[in-house]
């Protein structure tokens, strides 16, 4: 397929998606206009009860760490080819890239982007083919370090890990920030690769934090309700795993761009979205949920990345869009 036809089919597909989102927003605005004050009052009562239940279950006893290797696939190739560090490089090909190095990211090149679009943004981009044997080798070296801090750690993918380190902190008398700085230094000593980390009372917040001071940095949210809510007040909804770009657009149409907005508009959210989606967003807004390690999915089972459902009060209300983060 030529670059031109690829571009035009990609553009047509994006336009179709855009129109579907606009139609969904129009339907939801119409649904909003039909909600009576009595219905809104009833929803308000239900939502406040949910808030009380979620607050009562808030657990601030865990110290979750999300460790995320920095541009992992690209960084692994750069160990063998130090010259890649100085030029824009992506792992993958013209169809799709899996990772871009930080030089390429300066041009707007991102992971999970079609290669032909990446090349348009950055004509000098170098493509390097994937080598999963190599990635697994280095991933195992990072995991040797993770096991020292949490033998039960879980890894969502080759380039990340979730650890619960409260037992390690209690045993060593070290604070979470010091433990994580030490762990990151050990990973670098083992692999010559850098990683970033987030520390928080929940897995979801730890993942958000691991992105804040990338590359080669860390961010800690203390086990304190006030600090959790302060961080969430300003946090873009798009930074939260489970809220994809479609959901972000839909929420923005109702003036909701931060998790603080999500909490303030919780009654409207409950009125317009499915119960599952609105409860998920209420947990996000309060900073609760994901305090415990999930049951391990069977090997190879896809993990749901994002929830993007709405109630449209129309025959198509059953459609579920899962928008990958």
C-alpha positions in Angstrom: 0.0 0.0 0.0 1.5 3.4 -1.0 2.1 6.1 1.6 -0.6 8.3 0.0 -3.4 5.7 0.1 -2.3 4.7 3.7 -2.6 8.3 4.7 -6.0 8.8 3.1 -7.5 5.6 4.6 -6.1 6.5 8.0 -7.6 10.0 7.6 -11.0 8.6 6.6 -11.0 6.2 9.5 -10.0 9.0 12.0 -12.8 11.2 10.5 -15.4 8.4 11.0 -14.3 8.0 14.6 -14.5 11.8 15.1 -18.0 11.9 13.7 -19.1 9.0 16.0 -17.8 10.8 19.1 -19.5 14.1 18.0 -22.8 12.1 17.6 -22.4 10.5 21.0 -21.9 13.9 22.6 -25.0 15.3 20.9 -27.0 12.3 22.2 -25.7 12.7 25.7 -26.5 16.5 25.7 -30.0 15.6 24.6 -30.2 13.1 27.4 -29.0 15.7 29.9 -31.7 18.1 28.8 -34.4 15.4 29.5 -33.4 14.7 33.1 -36.0 16.1 35.5 -35.0 17.8 38.8 -36.7 14.9 40.6 -34.5 12.4 38.7 -31.4 14.4 39.5 -32.3 14.6 43.2 -32.8 10.8 43.3 -29.4 10.3 41.5 -27.8 12.7 44.0 -29.0 10.6 46.9 -27.6 7.4 45.4 -24.3 9.0 44.5 -23.7 10.4 48.0 -24.4 7.0 49.4 -21.8 5.6 47.0 -19.3 8.2 48.1 -19.9 7.3 51.8 -19.3 3.6 51.0 -16.2 4.3 49.0 -14.7 6.6 51.7 -15.5 4.0 54.4 -13.5 1.5 52.4 -10.5 3.8 51.7 -7.3 1.9 52.6 -4.2 4.0 53.3 -2.1 1.1 54.6 -0.5 0.0 51.4 2.6 1.4 49.7 2.3 0.6 46.0 5.1 1.2 43.5 4.8 1.3 39.8 8.2 0.9 38.1 8.3 1.8 34.4 11.4 1.3 32.3 12.3 4.4 30.3 11.6 3.9 26.6 12.5 0.3 27.3 12.7 -1.4 23.8 14.5 1.6 22.3 16.9 1.8 25.3 17.8 -1.9 25.0 18.8 -1.5 21.4 20.8 1.6 22.4 23.0 -0.5 24.7 24.4 -2.3 21.6 24.3 0.9 19.4 25.2 3.9 21.5 24.9 6.1 18.4 21.0 5.6 18.6 21.0 7.8 21.7 21.8 10.9 19.5 19.2 10.4 16.8 15.4 10.0 16.6 14.8 6.2 16.6 11.7 4.0 16.9 11.3 0.2 17.4 8.9 -1.2 14.8 8.3 -0.3 11.2 6.2 1.7 8.7 3.0 -0.1 9.9 3.3 0.4 13.6 5.9 1.4 16.1 6.0 0.0 19.7 8.5 2.5 21.3 10.2 5.7 20.4 13.3 7.1 22.0 13.3 10.5 23.7 15.0 12.1 20.7 12.0 11.0 18.5 9.5 12.1 21.1 10.7 15.7 20.7 9.1 15.5 17.2 5.8 14.2 18.6 6.5 10.5 17.8 4.8 8.3 20.3 4.5 4.6 21.1 1.6 2.7 19.3 1.7 5.2 16.4 1.6 4.1 12.8 5.1 4.3 11.4 4.1 6.3 8.3 2.7 9.0 10.5 5.9 9.0 12.7 8.0 9.3 9.6 5.9 12.3 8.5 6.5 14.0 11.8 10.2 13.2 11.8 11.6 12.4 8.3 15.0 11.4 9.7 13.5 8.7 12.0 15.4 5.4 12.1 13.3 2.2 12.4 14.8 -0.7 14.3 13.1 -4.2 14.2 11.9 -5.7 17.5 14.0 -8.3 19.3 11.8 -9.9 22.0 14.5 -12.3 23.1 16.7 -9.3 24.1 13.8 -7.5 25.9 13.0 -10.7 27.9 16.6 -11.0 28.9 16.7 -7.4 30.3 13.2 -7.7 31.8 14.4 -10.7 33.8 17.3 -8.7 35.1 14.9 -6.0 36.3 12.7 -8.6 37.9 15.5 -10.0 39.9 15.7 -6.6 41.6 11.9 -6.3 42.1 11.8 -9.7 43.9 14.1 -8.4 46.6 11.5 -5.7 47.5 8.3 -7.7 46.9 8.5 -11.4 46.1 4.9 -11.3 44.9 5.4 -8.3 42.5 3.4 -8.5 39.3 4.4 -7.4 35.9 1.8 -6.0 33.4 4.3 -6.2 30.6 8.0 -6.6 30.0 8.9 -3.0 30.8 7.0 -2.5 34.1 6.3 -3.9 37.5 3.9 -3.3 40.5 5.3 -3.8 43.9 3.7 -3.4 47.4 6.6 -2.4 49.6 5.0 -1.7 53.0 6.4 -4.9 54.5 9.9 -4.1 53.2 9.7 -0.5 54.6 8.6 -1.9 58.0 11.4 -4.5 58.0 14.2 -2.1 57.0 12.9 1.1 58.7 13.4 3.0 55.4 10.9 5.4 54.0 9.3 4.7 50.6 11.1 7.4 48.7 14.5 6.0 49.8 13.5 2.4 49.1 12.4 3.3 45.6 15.5 5.4 44.9 17.7 2.4 46.0 15.7 0.0 43.8 16.0 2.2 40.8 19.8 2.5 41.3 20.0 -1.4 41.5 18.0 -1.8 38.3 20.4 0.6 36.6 23.4 -1.2 38.0 22.0 -4.5 36.8 21.0 -3.5 33.3 22.6 -0.1 32.5 19.0 1.0 31.8 17.0 3.7 33.7 13.5 3.5 35.1 11.0 5.8 36.6 8.7 5.0 39.5 5.6 6.2 41.2 4.6 5.6 44.8 1.1 5.9 46.2 -1.5 4.1 48.4 -3.2 2.6 45.3 -1.9 0.9 42.1 -3.8 3.3 39.9 -2.2 6.4 41.5 1.2 4.7 41.6 1.0 4.3 37.8 0.0 7.9 37.3 3.0 9.0 39.5 5.5 6.9 37.5 4.9 9.1 34.5 5.4 12.5 36.3 9.2 12.7 36.5 10.1 10.6 33.5 12.7 9.7 32.5 14.8 8.5 35.4 12.8 10.1 38.2 10.2 9.3 40.8 7.1 10.8 42.4 5.6 9.9 45.8 2.1 10.5 47.1 2.0 10.0 50.9 -0.5 7.7 52.5 -2.7 10.6 53.4 -6.2 11.3 52.2 -5.7 15.1 51.9 -2.6 14.7 49.8 -4.3 12.1 47.5 -7.2 14.5 46.9 -4.9 17.5 46.3 -3.0 15.6 43.6 -6.3 14.5 42.0 -7.8 18.0 42.0 -5.4 19.1 39.3 -4.8 15.8 37.5 -6.0 15.5 33.9 -8.5 12.6 33.5 -6.5 11.4 30.5 -3.6 10.5 32.8 -5.7 7.8 34.5 -5.5 4.3 33.2 -9.0 3.4 32.0 -9.9 6.8 30.6 -9.1 6.8 26.9 -9.1 9.6 24.4 -12.8 9.1 23.5 -13.8 9.2 27.1 -11.6 12.3 27.6 -13.4 14.1 24.7 -16.9 13.2 26.0 -16.1 14.4 29.5 -14.6 17.6 28.2 -17.8 18.3 26.4 -19.4 18.5 29.9 -16.6 20.7 31.3 -14.8 17.8 33.0 -11.1 17.8 32.3 -9.5 17.0 35.8 -10.3 14.4 38.4 -11.3 17.3 40.6 -14.0 18.2 38.0 -15.0 14.5 38.0 -15.7 14.6 41.7 -17.6 17.9 41.5 -19.8 16.7 38.6 -20.3 13.2 40.0 -24.1 13.5 39.9 -24.1 14.5 36.2 -21.6 11.7 35.5 -23.9 9.1 37.2 -26.9 10.5 35.2 -25.2 10.2 31.8 -23.0 7.1 32.0 -23.6 3.4 32.7 -23.5 2.4 36.4 -20.2 0.5 35.8 -18.5 3.5 34.1 -19.8 6.1 36.6 -18.7 4.0 39.6 -15.3 3.5 38.0 -15.0 7.3 37.5 -16.2 8.0 41.1 -13.4 5.7 42.4 -10.9 7.5 40.2 -12.1 10.9 41.5 -11.8 9.9 45.1 -8.5 8.1 44.6 -9.8 4.8 45.9 -9.8 1.3 44.4 -6.9 -0.9 43.2 -5.5 -1.2 46.7 -5.1 -5.0 46.3 -3.3 -7.0 43.7 -5.8 -8.3 41.1 -6.1 -12.0 40.4 -3.5 -12.9 37.8 -5.0 -13.1 34.3 -4.3 -16.3 32.5 -1.2 -16.1 30.4 -1.9 -14.3 27.1 -5.3 -13.0 28.2 -5.8 -9.4 27.2 -6.0 -6.9 30.0 -8.7 -4.3 29.6 -6.8 -1.0 29.3 -9.7 1.4 29.2 -13.4 1.7 29.9 -15.4 4.1 27.6 -19.1 3.5 27.9 -22.0 5.8 28.1 -25.7 5.7 28.6 -27.4 7.3 25.6 -31.0 6.5 26.3 -31.2 5.2 22.7 -31.4 1.7 21.2 -27.6 1.8 20.6 -26.9 2.5 24.3 -25.6 -1.1 24.6 -22.5 -0.3 22.4 -19.3 -0.4 24.3 -16.2 1.4 23.0 -12.9 0.3 24.4 -10.4 2.9 23.7 -6.8 1.8 24.2 -4.8 4.2 26.3 
